[in-house]
Amino acid sequence: MRSFDDTLLWLRAAAEATRLRLLALCAERELSVSDLAEVLGQSEPRVSRHLRILTEAGLVERVRQGQWVHYRLARSMPPANFVRGLLGQLERSDPVLAQDRERLRTPGAAPGAAPAVSRLGRELRAVLEAEMAAAPASVLLIGVEHPELLLSVVERAGQCTALAHSRRAAQAARATLARLQRACRIVQAGGAEAIGAEDVRRLGGPFEAVVIDHLTLPAGASPMLLAAARAALVPGGRLWLFERYPPALAERVIEHPLAGLRRRLTEAHLECQRIRPIEADGQHVLGASAIAGGALPVSRTG
């Protein structure tokens, strides 16, 4: 038997348009704050505040999945019965609710919302923000495959320059920034579908930080890109690199991916601070952080 106070608490929590929409969405499946914010076209902090109210009232539950927290409708009684009864009063054909379900099926469809996000992109952003404690005055982002990294850099840096590997990638990055009213200088690489060391050198600098989203770049270019990135850094500047690695190593592998990455950083006169494996969306990535130290590497053509 539900008490008068409990019923009043549930009614107050649910009696708001956004929170009612959140309940309807959580009835579809377990969703993260990022998922819900994208569907509603609202900021993650605002959605988080609404979810906190629903959680404290016992109408939704937090479910941890690895490093991420998802939300679902309450399964304990009697709040679960209350939510089911409440949602049963809603018409599924209601235009607002129907549109929310469509956006849930088609990420990025919400007007004014953030671009479609991926779990891997969120993982990369979380790693970067956990280590980029102080906001650098200037950041060079090499590669714009993941909008999460681009937005993280833009939000934290005093000045941002991003190097896109193709015209299409540059256009997508500019559209993302325009939609969210953010500013960053987007430069297209001179080569076809690839970023070379010369592209990095022509941007000048120096930069306080360089972030390399290397997932679309050919592995063979890595040493030259690292050398160019090191040259673009101020003394003591920070570098973050994300690159794919094979999940299964061959029996006669000559060098382990972690050892190979550490070696390449050292050869580029970058002092490796940390390397961590990142796995999400079926992809395997190494995330490395380093500091510019020692003499500049010998200039190489790329």
C-alpha positions as CSV (number, residue, x, y, z in Angstrom):
1,M,0.0,0.0,0.0
2,R,1.4,3.3,-1.0
3,S,1.4,6.2,1.5
4,F,0.0,9.6,0.9
5,D,3.5,11.2,1.1
6,D,5.0,8.7,-1.4
7,T,2.2,9.4,-3.9
8,L,2.7,13.1,-3.5
9,L,6.5,12.7,-4.1
10,W,6.0,10.7,-7.2
11,L,3.4,13.1,-8.6
12,R,5.7,16.1,-8.0
13,A,8.6,14.4,-9.7
14,A,6.7,13.3,-12.8
15,A,4.6,16.5,-13.2
16,E,7.0,18.3,-15.5
17,A,7.2,18.0,-19.3
18,T,10.9,17.0,-19.6
19,R,10.7,14.5,-16.8
20,L,7.6,12.9,-18.2
21,R,9.4,12.5,-21.6
22,L,12.4,11.0,-19.8
23,L,10.1,8.4,-18.1
24,A,8.6,7.5,-21.5
25,L,12.1,7.2,-23.1
26,C,13.4,5.0,-20.2
27,A,10.4,2.7,-20.8
28,E,11.9,2.0,-24.2
29,R,15.3,0.7,-22.9
30,E,18.2,1.6,-20.6
31,L,19.8,4.9,-21.7
32,S,22.7,7.1,-20.7
33,V,22.6,10.8,-20.0
34,S,24.2,11.4,-23.3
35,D,21.6,9.4,-25.1
36,L,18.8,11.2,-23.4
37,A,20.3,14.6,-23.9
38,E,20.7,14.0,-27.6
39,V,17.1,12.9,-28.0
40,L,15.7,15.8,-26.1
41,G,18.0,18.4,-27.6
42,Q,19.0,19.6,-24.1
43,S,22.3,19.9,-22.3
44,E,23.6,16.9,-20.3
45,P,23.8,18.9,-17.0
46,R,20.1,19.9,-17.4
47,V,19.0,16.3,-18.2
48,S,21.1,15.1,-15.3
49,R,19.2,17.4,-12.9
50,H,15.9,16.0,-14.1
51,L,17.2,12.5,-13.7
52,R,18.3,13.2,-10.2
53,I,14.8,14.3,-9.2
54,L,13.3,11.1,-10.8
55,T,16.0,8.9,-9.1
56,E,15.5,10.5,-5.7
57,A,11.8,9.9,-6.0
58,G,12.4,6.3,-6.8
59,L,10.8,6.4,-10.3
60,V,14.0,5.6,-12.2
61,E,17.1,3.5,-11.3
62,R,20.8,4.0,-12.1
63,V,22.5,1.0,-13.6
64,R,26.2,0.9,-14.0
65,Q,27.6,-0.7,-17.2
66,G,31.4,-0.6,-17.0
67,Q,32.5,3.1,-16.7
68,W,29.0,4.3,-17.8
69,V,25.8,4.8,-15.9
70,H,22.5,4.1,-17.6
71,Y,18.9,4.8,-16.4
72,R,15.9,2.6,-16.5
73,L,12.4,2.7,-15.0
74,A,12.0,1.6,-11.4
75,R,11.5,-2.2,-11.0
76,S,10.8,-2.2,-7.3
77,M,7.2,-2.0,-6.0
78,P,5.2,0.1,-5.6
79,P,6.9,2.9,-7.6
80,A,7.1,0.6,-10.6
81,N,3.3,0.2,-10.6
82,F,2.9,3.9,-10.3
83,V,5.1,4.6,-13.3
84,R,3.5,1.9,-15.5
85,G,0.0,3.3,-14.6
86,L,1.2,6.9,-15.4
87,L,2.7,6.0,-18.7
88,G,-0.4,3.9,-19.5
89,Q,-2.4,7.2,-19.5
90,L,-0.3,8.6,-22.3
91,E,-1.1,8.1,-26.0
92,R,1.9,6.6,-27.9
93,S,0.7,8.5,-30.9
94,D,1.3,11.8,-29.1
95,P,3.4,13.9,-31.5
96,V,6.1,14.8,-28.9
97,L,6.5,11.2,-27.6
98,A,6.5,9.8,-31.1
99,Q,9.1,12.3,-32.2
100,D,11.3,11.3,-29.2
101,R,11.1,7.7,-30.1
102,E,12.1,8.5,-33.7
103,R,15.1,10.5,-32.5
104,L,16.0,7.6,-30.3
105,R,16.1,5.3,-33.3
106,T,17.9,7.9,-35.4
107,P,20.8,9.5,-33.4
108,G,21.5,13.1,-34.3
109,A,18.0,13.9,-35.6
110,A,17.1,16.3,-32.7
111,P,17.3,19.9,-33.9
112,G,20.0,21.8,-32.1
113,A,21.2,18.7,-30.4
114,A,24.8,17.5,-30.2
115,P,26.0,15.3,-33.1
116,A,25.6,11.6,-32.9
117,V,27.9,10.3,-30.3
118,S,29.6,6.9,-29.8
119,R,30.6,5.1,-26.7
120,L,34.2,5.0,-28.0
121,G,34.1,8.8,-28.5
122,R,32.8,9.3,-24.9
123,E,35.6,7.0,-23.6
124,L,38.2,9.0,-25.5
125,R,36.8,12.3,-24.1
126,A,36.7,10.9,-20.6
127,V,40.4,9.9,-20.8
128,L,41.4,13.3,-22.2
129,E,39.4,15.4,-19.7
130,A,40.7,13.3,-16.7
131,E,44.3,14.1,-17.7
132,M,43.9,17.6,-19.1
133,A,43.6,19.2,-15.7
134,A,44.5,22.8,-16.6
135,A,42.9,24.5,-19.5
136,P,45.7,25.1,-22.1
137,A,45.9,28.5,-23.9
138,S,46.2,26.8,-27.3
139,V,45.5,23.3,-28.6
140,L,46.1,21.6,-31.9
141,L,43.7,18.7,-32.6
142,I,45.0,16.4,-35.4
143,G,42.1,14.4,-36.8
144,V,38.4,15.1,-36.2
145,E,36.9,11.7,-36.5
146,H,35.3,11.9,-33.0
147,P,33.2,15.0,-32.4
148,E,33.4,14.3,-28.6
149,L,37.2,15.0,-28.7
150,L,36.6,18.1,-30.8
151,L,34.0,19.5,-28.4
152,S,36.2,18.7,-25.4
153,V,39.1,20.6,-26.9
154,V,37.0,23.5,-27.9
155,E,35.4,23.8,-24.5
156,R,38.7,23.7,-22.6
157,A,41.2,25.5,-24.8
158,G,41.7,29.2,-25.0
159,Q,42.3,28.9,-28.8
160,C,41.6,25.8,-30.9
161,T,43.0,24.6,-34.2
162,A,41.8,21.4,-35.8
163,L,43.3,19.6,-38.7
164,A,40.8,17.5,-40.7
165,H,41.9,14.6,-43.0
166,S,39.4,15.4,-45.7
167,R,37.1,18.0,-47.0
168,R,34.1,16.0,-45.8
169,A,35.5,15.7,-42.3
170,A,36.3,19.5,-42.3
171,Q,32.7,20.3,-43.3
172,A,31.2,18.0,-40.7
173,A,33.4,19.5,-38.0
174,R,32.4,23.1,-39.0
175,A,28.7,22.1,-39.1
176,T,29.0,20.6,-35.6
177,L,30.6,23.7,-34.2
178,A,28.1,26.0,-35.9
179,R,25.2,24.0,-34.5
180,L,26.5,24.3,-31.0
181,Q,27.7,27.9,-31.4
182,R,31.4,27.0,-30.7
183,A,34.5,28.4,-32.4
184,C,37.6,26.6,-33.7
185,R,39.8,27.1,-36.7
186,I,39.3,24.0,-38.9
187,V,42.0,23.4,-41.5
188,Q,41.8,20.7,-44.2
189,A,44.9,18.6,-44.9
190,G,46.6,19.0,-48.2
191,G,46.7,15.3,-49.1
192,A,43.9,13.1,-50.2
193,E,42.1,11.4,-47.2
194,A,45.3,11.6,-45.0
195,I,47.2,14.0,-42.7
196,G,50.9,14.3,-43.3
197,A,53.7,15.9,-41.2
198,E,53.8,18.8,-43.6
199,D,50.2,19.6,-42.8
200,V,51.1,19.9,-39.1
201,R,54.2,22.0,-39.8
202,R,52.4,24.6,-41.9
203,L,50.0,25.4,-39.0
204,G,53.0,26.9,-37.2
205,G,52.4,27.2,-33.4
206,P,53.7,26.7,-30.9
207,F,50.8,25.1,-29.1
208,E,50.5,24.3,-25.4
209,A,48.9,20.9,-26.2
210,V,48.4,18.6,-29.1
211,V,45.7,15.9,-29.3
212,I,46.1,13.3,-32.1
213,D,42.9,11.4,-33.0
214,H,44.9,8.9,-35.1
215,L,42.1,6.4,-35.7
216,T,41.7,7.3,-39.4
217,L,45.3,7.9,-40.2
218,P,47.7,5.4,-41.8
219,A,50.0,3.8,-39.1
220,G,53.1,4.3,-41.2
221,A,52.7,8.1,-40.9
222,S,52.9,8.0,-37.1
223,P,56.6,8.6,-36.5
224,M,56.7,11.6,-38.8
225,L,53.5,13.0,-37.4
226,L,54.8,12.6,-33.9
227,A,58.0,14.5,-34.8
228,A,56.0,17.3,-36.4
229,A,53.6,17.4,-33.4
230,R,56.6,17.6,-31.0
231,A,58.0,20.5,-33.0
232,A,54.7,22.3,-32.7
233,L,54.7,22.1,-28.9
234,V,56.1,24.6,-26.5
235,P,58.8,23.2,-24.1
236,G,57.0,21.2,-21.5
237,G,53.8,21.0,-23.7
238,R,51.5,18.0,-23.4
239,L,50.5,15.6,-26.1
240,W,47.7,13.0,-26.2
241,L,47.6,10.3,-28.8
242,F,44.8,7.8,-29.6
243,E,45.5,5.0,-32.1
244,R,44.0,1.6,-32.9
245,Y,45.8,-1.6,-32.1
246,P,45.1,-5.3,-33.0
247,P,43.2,-7.1,-30.3
248,A,44.9,-10.4,-31.1
249,L,48.7,-10.4,-31.6
250,A,50.3,-12.8,-34.1
251,E,52.5,-15.6,-32.7
252,R,55.6,-14.0,-34.2
253,V,54.9,-10.4,-33.3
254,I,58.2,-8.5,-33.3
255,E,57.1,-5.7,-31.0
256,H,54.1,-5.4,-28.6
257,P,51.9,-2.4,-29.5
258,L,52.4,-0.7,-26.1
259,A,56.2,-1.1,-26.4
260,G,56.1,0.2,-30.0
261,L,54.1,3.3,-29.1
262,R,56.4,4.0,-26.2
263,R,59.4,3.7,-28.5
264,R,57.9,6.0,-31.1
265,L,57.2,8.6,-28.5
266,T,60.7,8.5,-27.2
267,E,62.2,8.8,-30.7
268,A,60.1,11.9,-31.2
269,H,61.6,13.4,-28.0
270,L,58.4,13.0,-26.1
271,E,58.5,11.7,-22.5
272,C,55.8,9.1,-22.2
273,Q,53.7,9.6,-19.1
274,R,51.0,7.0,-19.5
275,I,49.6,4.5,-22.0
276,R,46.2,2.8,-21.4
277,P,44.1,0.4,-23.5
278,I,40.6,1.6,-24.3
279,E,37.9,-0.8,-25.6
280,A,34.4,0.3,-26.7
281,D,32.1,-0.3,-29.7
282,G,34.2,-3.4,-30.6
283,Q,37.3,-1.3,-31.2
284,H,40.7,-1.5,-29.4
285,V,42.5,1.8,-28.9
286,L,45.7,2.9,-27.1
287,G,45.6,6.2,-25.4
288,A,48.9,7.8,-24.6
289,S,50.0,11.0,-22.9
290,A,53.4,12.5,-23.1
291,I,55.4,15.7,-22.4
292,A,57.6,17.6,-24.8
293,G,61.2,17.2,-23.4
294,G,64.7,17.2,-24.6
295,A,66.0,18.6,-27.9
296,L,63.8,18.8,-30.9
297,P,63.9,15.8,-33.2
298,V,65.7,16.1,-36.5
299,S,63.4,17.5,-39.2
300,R,62.0,14.9,-41.6
301,T,60.0,15.2,-44.7
302,G,56.5,13.7,-44.6
